Amino acid sequence: MPGNSQRKGAVRRKGKSNSAGSGGRVRRGLEGKGPTPKAEDRPYHPAHRAKKATSQVAPTPGSSLSSGRGSRSAGPGRRFRPSQTGRPGSGAEWVVGRNPVLEAMEADIPIKAGYVAEGAERDDRLRDILKLAADRGTALLQVTRAELDRLTGGAMHQGVALHLRAFDYLHPDDLMAAALDVSEPLIVALDSITDPRNLGAVVRSAAAFGAQGVLIPERRSAGMTAAAWKTSAGAAARVPIARATNLNRTLRSYKDGGFTLVGLDAEGQTDISALSERDGPLLLVVGSEGAGLSRLVRESCDTLVSIPITAAVESLNAGVAAGIALYEIRKRRA
C-alpha cells in the first residue's frame, strides 16, 4: 500500500506556474537599511577625514623640530581665533605643499600649528621653511606621513602643512564706533566680492589711503583666507574687518549713524573725481566685477559714482577700482 507521499497532491512540484517561495528574503530586502548617513559621518569617506582634521584643537602626536614660544600672533589684538562656523574664511584653514607653506610663512600669516612628515626630503624649500620657523619661534611638529594625510584630509602636502587660525572679525557696530572717533571717518564696504585676492587688495588699499576699516557680508562673499591675507601684504593685521549678517540692514544703520553712502558702480552718473561729498563720515561701497552693486545696495546709496575707462575693457578689477576711488577721496580731502 503506497504511503502518504505517493498519493496525488501530497508533494508540491515546481513548474512554470508553480515557483518555490522566497522564505522571506524578498520581504526583508524591501525593508531597507534605514536612511543613508551623511558623507561626513561615514568613516571611509574623505569628508569624514576632512571634518576630523578640522576639529583638531591642539597638535596631538610628534615632537618639535624647532624650539620657540609657539605660533605667532596676528599683530595687535590677536586678529585670528578658532571659529565654529563653516562659512568660507570664518573657520580654521590648512595650507599644504612646500611652495604655499613657504609663501604663507613669508607673508607672516598667523599660524596655529605647523607639521612636517617624518623622513621628508630636505630640499631648499623645506630648509627655508625650517629656518623661518626657527627665526620666528614657530613650532613645527614632526608626525608620520599617515598622520599628516589624516590631518589634511588626504591633500597633496609634500610632507609639510600649516594649520592657520580663524580670523576674528569685528562687529559692524564696533567698527562704526571706532571710526567715528576720528575727524574724517572712511570705511569701505564690499558687496558680493567673492575673490579673496580682491578682498586682500582692498584691505591693502584701505590701509594705504587711511580708511578705518572694511565691511563685508557673511554670505556670498570672500572671507579672510590665506590668499586674502597674503594679498593684503600684512595690512589685515592693521585694518579692522567687520562682517555683517545682513549688509543692507547694516548699511542703513551706518546711514542713521551719520555716514554718507557712496556707491562705486559702472552705471554711476557722477565721475569719482567730481565727488562733492568729501567731508564728514564716508562709506564707500564697492560692487563685484561685472554685476556691480546689487539692487538693494544701490538703492541704499546716497550717491553713485563711476571711474571713466576706455572702451577697450568692460570693467575694472574690484581691487583696482577700490584703490582708485580711495585715492581720489584722499586727494579731495587733503
C-alpha positions in Angstrom: 0.0 0.0 0.0 1.6 3.3 -1.0 2.5 5.8 1.7 1.1 9.3 2.1 3.9 10.7 -0.1 2.6 8.7 -3.0 -0.9 9.9 -3.0 -2.0 12.6 -5.5 -1.3 16.1 -4.4 0.8 15.2 -1.4 4.1 16.7 -2.8 4.0 20.1 -4.5 6.2 20.0 -7.5 7.8 23.1 -9.2 6.6 24.0 -12.6 6.2 27.0 -14.9 3.3 28.3 -12.9 4.3 27.0 -9.6 7.6 28.5 -8.2 9.2 28.0 -4.8 8.7 30.6 -2.0 11.4 33.1 -1.1 11.4 32.2 2.6 11.0 35.9 3.5 14.1 37.1 1.7 12.3 39.5 -0.6 10.3 41.0 2.2 13.4 41.5 4.3 15.2 43.1 1.4 12.4 45.5 0.8 12.7 46.8 4.4 16.0 48.5 3.6 18.8 49.6 5.9 17.4 53.0 7.0 18.4 56.5 5.8 21.9 56.9 4.2 24.3 58.6 6.7 25.8 62.0 5.8 29.2 61.8 4.0 31.0 63.4 7.0 29.6 60.6 9.2 30.9 57.7 7.1 34.4 56.8 8.4 35.6 55.7 4.9 34.6 58.9 3.2 37.1 61.8 2.5 34.6 64.3 4.0 34.8 62.4 7.3 38.6 62.7 7.4 38.4 66.4 6.5 35.9 67.1 9.3 38.0 65.2 11.8 41.1 67.1 10.7 39.4 70.5 11.1 38.1 69.6 14.5 41.6 69.0 15.8 42.1 71.6 18.5 45.6 71.0 19.5 48.5 69.2 17.9 48.5 65.6 19.0 51.5 63.4 18.3 55.0 64.3 17.4 58.0 66.3 18.6 59.0 69.8 17.9 61.5 70.3 15.1 62.3 73.9 16.1 62.1 75.3 19.6 60.3 78.5 20.4 57.3 80.1 22.1 54.7 78.7 19.7 52.9 80.2 16.8 53.0 83.9 16.1 50.0 86.2 16.8 48.5 88.3 14.1 49.7 91.7 15.3 47.8 93.9 17.7 44.7 92.3 19.2 45.2 88.7 18.1 43.2 89.0 14.8 42.7 85.3 14.5 40.8 82.9 16.7 39.1 79.5 16.4 35.6 79.5 14.9 32.8 77.0 15.0 31.1 78.2 11.8 31.5 76.6 8.4 31.4 79.7 6.2 34.5 80.3 4.0 37.0 82.4 5.7 35.5 82.0 9.2 36.9 78.7 10.2 40.4 77.3 10.6 42.2 76.7 7.3 45.0 74.4 6.1 47.9 75.4 3.8 49.6 72.4 2.3 52.6 72.0 -0.1 56.1 73.3 0.2 55.6 76.4 -2.0 52.3 77.5 -0.5 53.7 76.9 3.1 56.8 78.9 2.3 54.8 81.8 0.8 52.4 81.8 3.8 55.3 82.0 6.3 57.0 84.7 4.3 53.7 86.7 4.3 53.7 86.3 8.1 50.2 84.7 8.1 49.2 83.7 11.7 49.8 80.0 12.3 48.0 77.8 14.8 50.3 74.8 14.2 52.9 73.5 11.7 53.5 69.9 10.7 56.4 68.2 9.0 56.3 64.5 8.0 58.9 62.1 9.2 61.6 61.4 6.6 60.5 64.4 4.4 63.2 65.2 1.8 65.2 68.2 2.9 65.3 70.4 -0.2 65.9 74.1 -0.4 62.2 75.0 0.2 62.0 72.8 3.3 65.2 74.2 4.6 63.9 77.8 4.2 60.7 76.8 6.0 62.6 75.4 8.9 64.8 78.5 9.0 61.8 80.8 9.1 60.2 78.7 11.8 63.3 78.9 13.9 63.8 82.6 13.4 60.2 83.4 14.3 59.7 80.9 17.1 57.1 78.9 15.2 56.9 75.3 16.4 56.8 72.7 13.7 55.7 69.3 14.9 57.1 66.1 13.4 54.4 63.5 12.6 54.2 60.4 10.5 53.2 60.8 6.9 50.0 58.8 7.6 49.1 61.2 10.4 49.7 64.2 8.2 47.5 62.6 5.5 44.7 62.2 8.1 45.1 65.8 9.4 44.9 67.3 5.9 42.2 65.1 4.6 44.4 63.3 2.1 45.7 66.5 0.4 48.9 66.6 -1.5 51.0 68.1 1.3 54.5 67.2 0.1 55.4 66.4 3.7 54.6 69.9 5.2 51.4 71.7 6.2 50.3 74.7 8.3 47.1 74.9 10.3 46.0 78.6 10.3 44.0 80.4 12.9 40.4 81.5 12.2 40.1 85.2 11.6 38.5 87.3 14.3 36.0 89.8 12.7 34.7 92.9 14.4 31.0 93.5 14.9 29.9 96.2 12.4 28.7 98.4 15.3 32.1 98.3 16.9 33.7 99.2 13.6 31.4 102.2 13.2 32.0 103.4 16.8 35.8 103.2 16.4 35.6 105.0 13.0 33.6 107.9 14.5 36.4 108.6 16.9 38.5 110.2 14.1 37.8 113.5 12.4 37.0 112.2 8.9 35.9 108.6 9.1 36.2 106.5 6.0 35.1 102.9 5.7 35.0 100.5 2.7 32.1 98.1 2.2 32.2 95.2 -0.3 29.1 93.9 -2.0 29.5 90.3 -3.2 33.3 90.3 -3.7 33.9 86.5 -3.9 37.6 86.5 -4.8 39.8 86.5 -1.7 42.6 88.2 -3.6 40.4 91.1 -4.4 39.5 91.3 -0.7 43.1 91.3 0.2 43.8 94.1 -2.3 41.0 96.3 -1.0 42.3 95.8 2.6 45.8 96.8 1.4 44.4 100.0 -0.3 42.3 100.8 2.7 45.4 100.8 4.8 47.4 102.9 2.3 44.7 105.6 2.0 43.7 105.9 5.6 40.4 104.1 5.8 39.4 103.0 9.3 38.1 99.6 8.3 36.5 97.2 5.8 33.0 95.8 6.0 32.0 92.6 4.3 28.8 90.4 4.3 28.7 86.9 5.7 27.1 85.3 2.7 28.2 85.3 -1.0 31.5 87.0 -0.1 35.1 86.1 0.3 36.5 85.9 3.8 40.0 86.5 5.2 41.6 83.2 4.0 45.3 82.6 3.5 45.0 84.0 -0.1 43.4 87.2 1.2 45.9 87.6 4.0 48.8 87.2 1.6 47.5 89.7 -0.9 46.9 92.3 1.8 50.7 92.2 2.4 50.2 92.2 6.2 47.6 95.1 6.1 45.0 92.8 7.6 46.9 93.0 10.9 46.3 96.8 11.0 43.0 97.4 9.3 39.9 96.2 11.2 37.5 94.0 9.2 33.8 93.6 10.2 31.4 91.0 9.0 27.7 91.8 8.6 24.9 89.3 8.8 22.7 91.5 6.6 24.7 94.0 4.5 21.6 96.1 3.5 20.5 96.5 7.1 24.0 97.3 8.3 24.4 100.0 5.6 21.1 101.6 6.8 22.4 101.6 10.3 25.6 103.3 9.2 23.5 105.9 7.3 21.5 106.5 10.5 24.8 106.9 12.3 25.8 109.9 10.1 27.7 108.2 7.2 27.2 109.2 3.6 27.0 106.2 1.4 28.9 106.4 -1.9 28.4 103.5 -4.3 31.1 102.7 -6.8 29.3 101.4 -9.9 29.8 101.4 -13.6 26.3 102.9 -14.1 27.0 105.8 -11.8 26.4 109.2 -13.4 29.0 111.1 -11.4 32.7 110.9 -12.1 34.6 109.9 -9.0 36.9 112.9 -9.4 33.8 115.2 -9.2 32.5 113.7 -5.9 31.2 116.5 -3.8 30.6 114.5 -0.5 34.1 114.6 0.9 33.6 115.9 4.4 32.2 114.0 7.4 31.8 110.3 7.8 32.0 108.5 4.4 31.3 104.9 3.5 32.5 103.7 0.0 30.6 100.7 -1.3 32.3 98.6 -4.0 30.4 96.1 -6.1 31.6 92.9 -7.7 33.1 92.8 -11.2 30.5 92.6 -14.0 27.4 92.6 -11.8 28.4 95.7 -9.8 26.2 96.7 -6.9 23.1 94.7 -6.1 19.8 96.5 -6.5 19.1 96.9 -2.8 22.6 98.2 -2.0 22.4 100.6 -5.0 19.1 102.0 -3.6 20.6 102.5 -0.2 23.5 104.7 -1.5 23.2 108.4 -1.4 25.4 108.9 -4.5 26.6 106.6 -7.3 30.0 107.3 -8.8 31.9 105.7 -11.6 35.5 105.6 -12.9 35.8 106.6 -16.5 37.5 104.0 -18.6 38.1 103.4 -22.3 36.0 101.1 -24.4 38.9 98.6 -24.5 37.7 96.9 -21.3 34.2 96.5 -19.9 35.1 96.9 -16.2 37.9 97.2 -13.8 39.1 94.7 -11.3 37.3 95.3 -8.0 40.5 95.7 -6.1 41.9 98.2 -8.6 38.7 100.2 -8.7 38.6 100.5 -4.9 42.2 101.7 -4.9 41.5 104.4 -7.5 38.4 105.6 -5.6 40.1 105.7 -2.3 43.0 107.7 -3.8 40.5 110.2 -5.2 38.7 110.6 -1.9 42.0 111.0 0.0 43.2 113.6 -2.6 40.0 115.7 -2.3 40.0 115.5 1.4 43.7 116.7 1.5 
